[in-house]
Structures are given as structure tokens and as C-alpha cells.
Amino acid sequence: YPDANALVATSTVMLDGFAAMRPLLRGNQRFLINFTEEFLEAGLPAILPPEICVVEILETVNPTPAVIHGLINLKQQGYMLALDDYAGQPNLTPFLRMVDLIKIDVLAVKPLMLKRLAEGLLKHLPARLLAEKVEEQRMAALCRALGFSLFQGFFFSKAEFAPGAAIQNSQVSVTRMLTRSADPDMDLNGIKEMISSDIYLTYRLLKYINSVFFGLSMRVYTVDHAVALLGLQKIKQWLTATSMAGLNSSPMSQELAFMAAFRAKFLQILADNHPSAAQNKKRSSRLFLTGLFSILESLLQVPLKEILKSLPMDEQVSQVLTEGKGPLAPWYDLMLAYDKGNWNAIRANASKLSISDESLSKASAEAAGWSKMIFASL
């Protein structure tokens, strides 16, 4: 077993990380958390809640009697088990009938081997197959055909353009509304006019303000009353998220819309709390738009340059989204690195901007909580 100090230190780090990331979970989503052989033997996973945490067995773990015993105990406590990076290794066979998920790295396994694994031994096991590091729609389609039902990777956030793809009229109006709602000069009267002229938005707003989330003792019947209760900042945030979610109603598109909202709020919070915020008052709203529109290409499946033809876009925002350059580029690069969990790039970009690890964690937790709250109402 690891010594007691190592267990305490690891437990503390794990619980702190879990608390910071928990706001990101929505619905029936779960965390998959890696554990080494020593920590499985010591029963360390039991400090985490089984209803949302999946115990992931690293491919370096040996199926010793102590490990098997520890896994049986975890299963009895209600934990799901996952086997990481399986590629047909004989020494991992004892785990196959114990686990609920079998993860296969599709970048490390050639398509022919992937097919052999999925259509061979794994086909007759009760465990679900999870494809990780899926970067392209073609690979996602292959994995689905082979019986995979779960996926990790960035394939869903990469746009695939059909020949002659163009933004639809209905989408133009929504994207223009997104731009206007994020405009720092837009006042309450402008917001009320936008919402009142759209029956869909009026219905959504009244449903939102009268939901159990607010617990009001009276019912709200007018847009004017709802806007007055929420205030300028909250109504603009609600309008932004509602507009983004209205671009496409498919489950994948809703996940992309959530990601866009998170990116926007994450960048805005970092900018608002930066020491130089007072000297650059427009940067916060520009970064909010940058995060929001960074995923628009994938949502609409239309090239960004085509989308921008229909939108009045701030020059700095347009430059960073189309070229990855300009004053906003370091913030944009930090956002992308954080999205992918590229810690070397995160530290390098955060250092350039004089942003601490603590600031990143706080911004992430706050942005996740905000996005989750907004989308729950939709």
C-alpha cells in the first residue's frame, strides 16, 4: 500500500479537484477518474460518490488478488468500473467481465485491430464499449457500426461542411440577436423591444421567470415585469443562452451550445478579474463574444467566413476567430487549451496573461455553474 501521508495527500487533491469540477456535470453525466494499482488496493475510490464517479482502471494495473478484491468491494458499493486503453492485452483479461465500460484509444489502435476487438471477444461481454480520442466524424461512424455506444473526443465540435453550405434566414436572425444581446451598449429598453417582438422569446422568458427556480410568490405576466425583476445583466445572459440553444435542437447541438456558453462566460470572468480590466473595458464583452462564436461554425455547419458576412462583428473578435491573431489571441489560445486539458499550453498561456491557477479554477467553476443554471431553465 502507499504510505499514509501519500494517501492523505492524494485524497485531498482528488477531493479538491472533484469539488472544482462538479459544477460541470449535467443530467446523468459522470466523471471517469483514473486509479493506479496501489490506490485501488487501498480502496481510495471509496471517498468519491458512486452515483456520479466511475472508477477507471489504468492499463498498467495488474489483476492481483488484492486489486480484484478491491474492485469487487467497489462494485458492491455501487461504483461503475471502466478499463482504460484496452488493446487486447492478455494480462487485462480478468478485468473484462468485471467492468461496465471498456475504453479503446482509437488513435493508438489501427482500424483492422479495432474491428477484430469489437467483433471478437468484446462482442460477447456485457460491458459497453467507449471510443476515446475520436477526432473525426468518419471514425465516429466506424465505431458506431462496430457497436461502440459511448465516445470521447472533439469530433462533435468539428464542423463538416456540405457543398454550397450557407447560413439559413432563420439562423441569420438568431445570430444577429446573439450579437446584439452581447453588445455592452444595449440597454433594458432595447432588450425589452427585442423580446417583445418575438413570440418565442416572450414565451420562454415568462416560462423561465415563473419556474420553480425563482420561487416567486406571484405570477409574472408581462415582459416588462420579467425584465425589471431580472435586471440588465441577467436578462442579457438569459437571452444569449436562449438564442444559442435555439439555433439547433438536436442533443449534440445542445451540448455545443452549452460549450459555447461556458467558453464565453469563462473568458468574460477572467477578463473582468484581470488587473488590467480597468484599462481595457471593452475586452470583457469582446471575449464573451469570442467564446460564444468560437463554436458557431460547428453549430451551423457553415464556414465561419460565410456566417460573418451576415453579422456585424467587432474587428478584434472577427480577427481572432478567423485568423487566430490579434489582441485577443492569447485569451483565445488559453480557452482552447483549457477546453482540451492541455496543461502545458494552459500554463504557458496563463503565464503570458499573468493569470493564476486559482483564477482559472474559479472562473471555470463559476462559468460552469452559470451555464448549467441557464440551460436548466431551457
C-alpha positions in Angstrom: 0.0 0.0 0.0 1.1 3.6 -0.4 2.1 5.2 2.9 -0.5 7.1 5.0 0.9 10.5 4.0 0.7 9.7 0.3 -2.9 8.6 0.8 -3.9 11.7 2.6 -2.2 14.0 0.1 -3.8 12.2 -2.9 -7.2 12.1 -1.2 -7.0 15.9 -0.6 -6.0 16.7 -4.2 -8.7 14.4 -5.5 -11.5 15.9 -3.4 -10.4 19.4 -4.2 -10.4 18.7 -7.9 -13.7 16.9 -7.7 -15.3 19.9 -5.9 -14.0 22.3 -8.5 -15.2 20.2 -11.5 -18.6 19.0 -10.1 -20.5 22.1 -11.4 -19.7 20.9 -15.0 -21.9 17.8 -14.6 -25.3 17.9 -16.1 -28.2 15.5 -16.1 -26.9 11.9 -15.9 -23.3 12.7 -16.7 -20.5 11.1 -14.7 -16.8 11.6 -14.0 -14.3 8.9 -15.1 -11.3 9.0 -12.7 -8.1 7.1 -13.2 -6.6 5.0 -10.3 -3.3 3.2 -10.0 -2.8 -0.3 -8.7 -1.7 0.9 -5.3 -4.7 3.2 -4.8 -7.2 0.5 -5.9 -5.7 -1.9 -3.4 -6.0 0.8 -0.7 -9.7 1.4 -1.6 -9.1 5.1 -2.3 -12.0 5.4 -4.8 -14.5 5.0 -2.0 -14.0 8.6 -0.9 -16.0 9.7 -4.0 -19.8 9.4 -4.6 -20.6 6.2 -6.6 -23.6 7.8 -8.3 -21.5 10.2 -10.4 -18.0 8.8 -10.3 -16.7 5.9 -12.5 -13.6 4.1 -11.3 -11.2 3.9 -14.2 -8.6 1.0 -14.1 -5.4 2.1 -15.8 -4.0 -0.3 -18.4 -0.8 -0.6 -16.2 -2.8 -2.2 -13.3 -2.1 -5.9 -12.7 -5.1 -8.1 -11.7 -3.6 -9.2 -8.4 -5.8 -10.8 -5.7 -5.7 -7.5 -3.7 -6.8 -5.5 -6.7 -9.6 -7.9 -7.7 -10.8 -7.9 -4.1 -10.8 -4.1 -4.0 -12.8 -3.9 -7.3 -15.4 -6.4 -6.0 -15.9 -4.2 -2.9 -16.3 -1.2 -5.1 -18.9 -2.9 -7.3 -20.8 -3.9 -4.2 -20.9 -0.3 -3.1 -22.5 0.7 -6.4 -19.5 2.0 -8.4 -19.2 1.6 -12.1 -15.9 0.3 -13.3 -14.1 1.2 -16.6 -11.0 -0.4 -18.1 -8.7 2.2 -19.7 -6.8 1.8 -23.0 -7.7 -1.8 -23.7 -6.0 -3.1 -26.9 -6.2 -6.8 -26.4 -3.6 -7.2 -23.7 -3.8 -10.8 -22.3 -2.9 -9.7 -18.7 -6.0 -7.5 -18.6 -8.4 -10.3 -19.5 -9.5 -10.9 -15.8 -10.9 -7.4 -15.7 -13.1 -7.7 -18.8 -16.1 -9.4 -17.2 -15.9 -7.2 -14.1 -16.1 -3.8 -15.8 -19.1 -1.8 -17.0 -17.1 0.1 -19.7 -14.2 -0.8 -21.9 -12.3 2.1 -23.3 -10.3 1.9 -26.5 -8.0 4.6 -27.8 -8.8 4.8 -31.5 -5.7 6.8 -32.3 -3.5 4.1 -30.8 -5.3 1.1 -32.4 -5.4 0.6 -36.1 -8.9 0.2 -37.7 -8.3 -3.5 -38.5 -7.4 -4.3 -34.9 -10.3 -2.2 -33.7 -12.6 -4.3 -35.9 -11.1 -7.5 -34.5 -11.5 -6.4 -30.9 -15.1 -5.2 -31.3 -16.3 -8.2 -33.3 -14.3 -10.8 -31.3 -14.2 -11.3 -27.6 -15.7 -7.9 -26.7 -18.8 -8.5 -28.6 -20.0 -11.2 -26.1 -19.3 -9.2 -23.0 -21.9 -7.2 -21.0 -19.6 -4.1 -20.9 -20.3 -1.1 -23.1 -17.6 0.0 -25.5 -16.3 3.5 -25.3 -14.2 5.0 -28.1 -11.8 7.7 -26.8 -9.8 10.3 -28.8 -12.3 10.3 -31.6 -11.3 13.3 -33.7 -13.2 12.8 -36.9 -16.8 12.0 -37.9 -15.6 9.1 -40.1 -14.1 7.4 -37.1 -17.2 8.1 -35.0 -19.3 6.4 -37.7 -16.9 3.4 -37.9 -17.1 3.0 -34.1 -20.9 3.1 -34.1 -21.0 0.5 -36.8 -18.8 -1.7 -34.6 -21.0 -1.5 -31.6 -19.5 1.4 -29.6 -22.1 3.4 -27.8 -20.0 5.9 -25.9 -17.5 8.4 -27.3 -14.8 10.8 -26.0 -13.1 13.3 -28.3 -13.6 16.5 -30.3 -15.2 15.0 -33.4 -18.6 16.5 -32.5 -17.2 20.0 -32.2 -15.6 20.0 -35.6 -17.7 21.3 -38.5 -18.4 19.3 -41.6 -19.5 21.4 -44.5 -21.8 20.2 -47.2 -21.1 21.6 -50.7 -22.6 25.1 -51.0 -23.4 25.3 -47.3 -24.9 28.6 -46.4 -26.5 30.1 -43.4 -30.3 30.0 -43.3 -32.5 33.0 -42.9 -33.8 31.8 -39.6 -30.2 31.3 -38.4 -29.2 34.8 -39.5 -31.8 36.4 -37.3 -30.7 34.3 -34.3 -27.0 35.1 -34.7 -27.8 38.8 -35.1 -29.8 38.6 -31.9 -26.7 37.0 -30.2 -24.5 39.8 -31.3 -27.0 42.5 -30.1 -27.6 40.8 -26.7 -23.9 40.8 -26.0 -23.5 44.4 -27.0 -22.4 46.4 -23.9 -24.3 49.4 -25.2 -27.6 47.5 -25.3 -29.9 48.9 -22.5 -33.1 47.5 -20.9 -35.4 49.2 -23.3 -33.6 47.7 -26.3 -33.7 44.2 -24.6 -37.5 44.6 -23.9 -38.1 45.6 -27.5 -36.2 42.6 -28.9 -38.0 40.1 -26.6 -41.5 41.6 -27.1 -41.2 41.4 -30.9 -40.5 37.7 -30.8 -43.3 35.4 -29.5 -40.9 32.5 -29.0 -38.7 34.6 -26.7 -41.7 36.1 -24.9 -43.0 32.6 -24.1 -39.6 31.4 -23.0 -39.0 34.3 -20.7 -42.3 34.1 -19.0 -41.8 30.3 -18.5 -38.3 31.0 -17.1 -39.3 33.7 -14.7 -42.4 31.7 -13.4 -40.4 28.5 -12.9 -39.8 26.9 -9.5 -36.2 28.0 -9.9 -37.2 31.6 -8.8 -39.9 30.5 -6.4 -41.8 33.8 -6.8 -44.9 34.3 -4.7 -46.7 35.9 -7.6 -47.0 35.1 -11.3 -45.4 37.4 -13.9 -47.5 38.1 -17.0 -45.5 40.7 -18.9 -42.1 41.1 -20.5 -41.6 44.5 -18.8 -42.2 42.9 -15.3 -39.9 40.0 -16.1 -37.1 42.2 -17.4 -37.4 44.5 -14.4 -37.1 41.6 -11.9 -34.0 40.1 -13.6 -32.1 43.3 -14.3 -29.9 44.1 -17.3 -27.0 41.7 -16.8 -29.2 38.6 -16.0 -31.6 39.2 -18.8 -28.8 39.6 -21.4 -27.2 36.4 -20.2 -30.5 34.6 -20.4 -31.2 36.0 -23.9 -27.7 35.0 -25.1 -28.0 31.4 -23.9 -31.6 31.1 -25.2 -30.7 32.4 -28.6 -27.7 30.0 -28.9 -29.8 27.0 -27.8 -32.4 27.9 -30.4 -30.0 27.5 -33.3 -30.5 23.8 -33.4 -32.5 21.5 -31.1 -30.5 18.2 -31.6 -28.8 16.7 -28.5 -25.4 17.2 -30.0 -26.1 20.8 -30.9 -27.4 21.5 -27.3 -24.1 20.2 -26.0 -22.3 22.5 -28.3 -24.4 25.4 -27.2 -23.6 24.6 -23.6 -19.9 24.6 -24.5 -20.2 27.9 -26.2 -21.9 29.5 -23.2 -19.2 28.0 -20.9 -16.4 29.4 -23.1 -18.0 32.8 -23.3 -18.5 33.1 -19.5 -15.1 31.6 -18.7 -13.3 34.3 -20.8 -15.5 37.1 -19.5 -14.8 36.2 -15.9 -11.1 36.0 -16.5 -11.1 39.4 -18.2 -13.3 41.0 -15.5 -11.0 39.9 -12.8 -7.7 40.7 -14.6 -5.6 43.5 -13.1 -5.8 45.4 -16.4 -9.6 45.3 -16.6 -10.0 49.0 -15.8 -7.7 50.0 -18.7 -9.5 47.8 -21.2 -13.2 48.0 -20.6 -14.3 46.6 -23.9 -12.2 43.5 -23.7 -14.6 41.6 -21.5 -17.6 41.9 -23.9 -15.3 41.1 -26.8 -14.0 38.0 -25.1 -17.6 36.9 -24.3 -18.4 37.1 -28.0 -15.2 35.3 -28.9 -16.1 32.3 -26.7 -19.7 32.4 -27.8 -19.0 32.4 -31.5 -16.0 30.0 -31.3 -18.3 27.1 -31.7 -20.8 28.7 -34.1 -19.3 27.1 -37.2 -19.9 23.6 -35.7 -23.4 24.5 -34.6 -24.5 25.8 -38.0 -22.2 23.5 -40.2 -21.4 26.6 -42.2 -17.9 28.1 -42.7 -17.3 31.0 -40.3 -16.4 33.4 -43.1 -19.8 32.8 -44.6 -21.5 33.4 -41.2 -19.6 36.6 -40.6 -21.0 38.0 -43.9 -24.4 38.2 -42.2 -23.2 39.5 -38.9 -22.0 42.9 -37.7 -18.9 41.7 -35.9 -16.3 43.5 -33.9 -13.0 43.6 -35.8 -10.9 42.1 -33.0 -13.4 39.3 -32.5 -13.5 38.6 -36.2 -9.7 38.5 -36.5 -9.2 36.1 -33.7 -11.9 33.7 -34.8 -10.8 33.6 -38.5 -7.0 34.0 -38.2 -6.2 33.2 -34.6 -4.4 36.5 -34.4 -4.8 40.0 -32.8 -5.1 41.3 -29.2 -7.5 38.6 -28.1 -5.3 35.7 -29.4 -3.6 34.8 -26.1 -7.0 34.6 -24.4 -8.4 32.5 -27.2 -5.4 30.2 -27.1 -5.9 29.8 -23.3 -9.5 28.9 -23.8 -8.8 26.3 -26.4 -6.0 24.7 -24.3 -8.3 24.7 -21.2 -11.0 23.0 -23.3 -8.6 20.2 -24.2 -6.9 19.8 -20.9 -3.6 20.6 -22.4 -1.9 21.6 -19.2 1.5 22.7 -20.7 -0.3 25.1 -23.1 -2.6 26.2 -20.3 0.3 27.2 -18.0 2.2 28.8 -20.9 -0.7 31.0 -22.0 -1.9 31.8 -18.4 1.7 32.9 -17.6 1.7 35.3 -20.6 -1.5 36.8 -19.3 -0.5 36.8 -15.6 -3.4 34.6 -14.7 -3.0 32.3 -11.7 -4.1 28.6 -11.4 -6.5 29.7 -8.7 -8.1 32.3 -11.1 -8.5 29.7 -13.8 -10.2 27.2 -11.4 -12.6 29.9 -10.0 -13.5 31.1 -13.5 -14.1 27.5 -14.6 -16.4 26.7 -11.7 -18.3 29.9 -12.0 -18.8 29.6 -15.7 -19.9 26.0 -15.4 -22.4 26.9 -12.7 -23.8 29.8 -14.7 -24.1 27.7 -17.9 -25.7 24.9 -16.1 -28.3 27.2 -14.4 -29.2 28.9 -17.7 -29.6 25.7 -19.7 -31.6 24.0 -16.9 -34.3 26.6 -17.5 -34.5 25.8 -21.2 
